[in-house]
Amino acid sequence: MSKIIVAVAMGGYSSEFEISLQSGKIVCGALDTQSYEVFPVHILKEGWFVPSENGQNILIDRSDFSFKIGDRKVRPDIVFNTIHGTPGEDGYMAAYWKLLGIPQTSTGFYQAALSFNKRDCLSVLDHFGIKAANSYYLNKGATIDTSEIVRTLGLPCFVKPNRAGSSFGISKVKDLDNLLPAIEAAFKEDREIIIETALVGTEVSVGVYKNGDEIVALPPTEIVSENDFFDYEAKYLGKSEEITPARISEEETEAVQTEAKKIYYLLNMTGITRSDFIIQDGIPYFIEINTTPGLSAESIVPKQVRETGMKLSDFFSLLIKQALTEK
């Protein structure tokens, strides 16, 4: 039986590309080579290519996402998408692969674009009664009235780029004087920003995926940051403790898993997602959903998968089979 050709797409055009390369490397190393022929594909601003050991990168033909290995033309049967940020997490690559008829492991282009835009995603979920922090939105060039923002949201508050991940450009603001610098920092990452009331409680993250027709929630992870919040250092440079399963009650565990699965269902997701919440007074408040969550050694989803007793190789294989079935 011929092997399934898997292109593991990694990199991207955002500040997160190095983290994505780590995720892609983990996936390439974990996939079963008895079943799959695996090729790493770097999607970077400087080009799309299969890295080669001799340093001669093999360019991707963007007309059909193929590449040449010697005289052999290789066109993937499926793409395993590990690109964080644009263009892999915001729907651009999903739409491109859809047009080419190549199945891929993350969610569809519309769902990716919607969830990547925090403002739009929160607006949709609010309609279905999903609880979230109070928020305020600004577009670049808008008149900024810091006093009005504080009157609306109170302090402390979080200032975030509206369409970015991995905590780049996020600030926790505790006093009025620091609000404008935080807004300026967020605008360096995105032309749209979102400002939210800081919730007080336990931060947890829940991976969700589909197995056949069943939506499955992984064990929640509790995030305890050494820093003021779960920023880039806390996420990727070891400045946090991530405890799986989370030290929360059975009722809270069930509540946050139910909410994560409900969000997955409401947004019509596919593939693996990771939803972040703050549990305040026993109630999960939704923060955001990631449709290409980190899969590197330090990442949350692999820890949750291992907690269930499943091997990463089996889990990644399940995602591939699910994507091929849905096609």
N, C-alpha and C positions, 0 to 999 in steps of 0.2 A: 504494500500500500504506500502510495507516495505521501510524503510529509506535507503538512500545511505550511505554506510560506507566510511567516509573520514578520512584518516590518514594525519595529518598536520605535515609534516617533517620539523624539525628545528634544529639549532645548526651548525654542520660542524666541520671541522678540522683546520680552519684558525683563525687568530686574531679576526675575525668578529663574532665568535660563540655567544657571549653574545647579540649582536645586533639582530642576527637571532632568538634567543630565545624570544626576545621581539616581533618581527614580528609574530612569530608563535602563541604567546599568544593572540595577537590582533585578528588574524584570527579565532582561536578557540572560542574566546568570541563573535565574530560577526556572525558566521555561524548559520543559522536558524535550531534550534534543532527539529522543526516540520518535516523538510525535510531530515536532515542529522544526522547520528550518528557519532560524532566527537571524534577522539582520537589523542592526542598530541604524536608525536614520536620524541624522541631525538636521533639524529645521531651524536655521539661524539666519540672522539678518545678512550675514556674508554669503549665505548660500544653503542649498539643500543637498546633502550628500550622505553616502555611506562611508564612514571613516575606514581607512585602510591601514594595516599594520606597517606598510612601507611608506606611509605618509602621503601617498597619492590618493586623495579622496575621490570616490566614485560619485559623479554628479547624478542627481535625480532628473529624469526627463519629466518635467511638470505637466506635459500633455496627457500622460497616463500613469504617473507616479511609478515609473519603471526605472531600472538601472541595469548596467551591463557588468557581469562578472566574467572577464575574458570575452569569449564569443557568445556567452549565454545571456539572453535578455531575461531579467527577473522582474515579474510583476506580482506584488504581494496578493495573497488570497484574503488577507485581513490586516488591519493596522491596529496595533496595541498603542493607544494614545496616552502618553505620559507627559504631554506638554502642559506646563503650568502657565497661566496668563495667556496673553495674546500670542499667536493666533490659534492656539490649541484648546483653550478653555472658554473662549468667547464665541465659538460657533463657526469661525471662518474655515478652519480645516475640516470640520465635520461636514460643512456644506460642500466643500471641494471634493472630499471623498465620496459624498452622496452622489454628486454629479458624475463621478467616475464609476459608480457602482461597486465601490470597494467597502465592505463592512468594516466598522471600527468599534472598539470596545467601550468608548465613552458615550455620553448621551447625544441626542440629536442636536442639529444646529440651532433650532429655535430655543430648545430648553437650555442649551449652553449659553446662548446670548442673553436670555431672560435672567438666568440665575447669576450671570457674571455682573449684571447691572443691579447692584444692591437696592437702589431706589425702586426700580420697576418690580423686582422680585418681591420685595416687602409689600408693595401696593397690591399685587395679585393675591398674596397669601393673607393679607389683612381682610380681604373680601370673604375668606373662608374661616375667619375667626382665629387665625394663628397669632399668638401673642408675641409682641416684639417691643423693643424700647421706643420711646418717643423720638422722632427724628426731624431733621431740618435739612434742606437741600440747597446747594449753591452751584451755579454755573460760573465758569471763569468769566470775568468782566462784570459780574453782577455787583450792585452796591451792597457792601457788607456792613450790617448794623450789629455789632457784637453785643450791644446791650439787649437788643431784641432777641438774639439767639439765646442768651443766658436767661432772659425772662421766660422764653418758651421751654427750654430744656433743663434749666438749673445747672449747677456745678456739683461735682465734676462731670465732664462730658468727653466723649471720644470724637475726634475728627479723623475721617478716613477718606481716601480716594474712593469714588463710587465704583470704579471698575478696575480693581487690582487685587492681588492676593499676597500671601506670605508676609503680611503686616508691613510692607514698605509704605512709608508716608503716613503711618498712623500715629497719632499722639493722644495721650490722655491729658486733658486740660483741667487744672484745679482752680485757676483764678483768671479773671477777665483779661489781665495783661498778657497772658500767654496764648490767648485764643487766636489773635491775628497771625502770629508767627506759625502756629499749628496749621491754620488754613493755608498759608503760603507754602508750607512744606507739603501738604496734601496736593496742592495744585501742581507741584512739580511732577507728580505721578499721573495725574488725570485732570481733564478739563471740567469734570463734575466731581463734587464732593458731597459727602453725607456726614452730618453731625448728629450724634445720638446721646441721649441721657445715659450716664454710666449706671448700669444695673449692679446690685450688690448681691452676691451669692456664689454658688459653686459653678465654675466653668466646666462643661463637659462636651465631648465630641463623640458623635455616633456615626459609624460607617453603615451604609445601607446598600444592598444590591438585590438583584433579581435572580432567582433560581427557578427556571421554568416560569410559571405564572405567579409564584409566591414572592412577595417582597420580604426580605430578611434583614433584620437589624443586628449588627454586631454588638458585643459588650461595650458599654460606654467607657470612655477614658476621661479621668479627671485631670485637669490641667492646673498645676500649682506653679506659678511663675515666681522666680526670684526677683524679677523686675516688677514694675508697677502694673504691667499687664502682659499678655501673651504676645510679645513683640518679636521682631526678627531674631534677636539674640536668644530669646527664650525658646523659640521654635527650632532653631537650627544650630545654635552654638552652645547648647547644653545648659542654658540659664533657666531651666524649668524642670519640674518633676512631672512626669506623665504616668499616672497610676491607672492600670487596667487590671481588673474592673474598677470603676470609680467607687470611692467610699461614700456611697449614697444609699438610702434605704431601698428596699425592694419596690416600694410604691413609686419612689422617684425614678428608679431604673425603668420600671414599666412605663411610667408617664413619658419619659424622654424618648424611649424607643418607639412608643406609639406615635408620638409627635413627629419623630424623624421619618417613620414609615408613611405617615399621613402626608407630609410635605413631598416626599418622593412620589407618592401616588398623585397628589394634586397637580404637581408640575409635570407629570407624565414622563418621569425620568427613566433612563436605562443605564446599564453599566454600574460602576461603583461610585457612590457619592459619599461625602462626609459633611454632616450638618453640625454646626456649633451652637451651643445653647448656654445661657446662664440660668441656673435653677435658683429662683428667688422665692422664698417662703413656700417651697414645695412645688412651685409652678415653673415649668420650662419656658423660657423666653428665647425665641429664635434669634440668632445673630446673622448667620449666613450659611449657604450651602456651596460646597466645592464639588465640581463635576469631574475634575482630574486631580484628586487628592494625592498628596505626596506618598510615594511608595519606596522611599529611600530607607536605609537602615534605622534612621532616627524618627521616621514618620509614624503617625498614629495608626493608620489602617493596618499595616503589617502586624503591629503589636496586637490589635484586636483580633485579627485572623488567627494568629498563633494562640491566643487565649481560648479560642473555640476548639483547639486541638487540630485544626486544619493546617496542612503545609502550604506555604506560599505558592509552590509550584502547582498544587491542586487548585488553589483559589484562582490563580491567573488563568489556568486552563479552563476553569468554569466560566470565567468572564469571556474568554475566546469562543467557547462553545455556545454560550448564550447569544453573543453577537451574531454568530453564523446562523443560529436558529431563527433569530428575529429577522434576519435578512430574507 
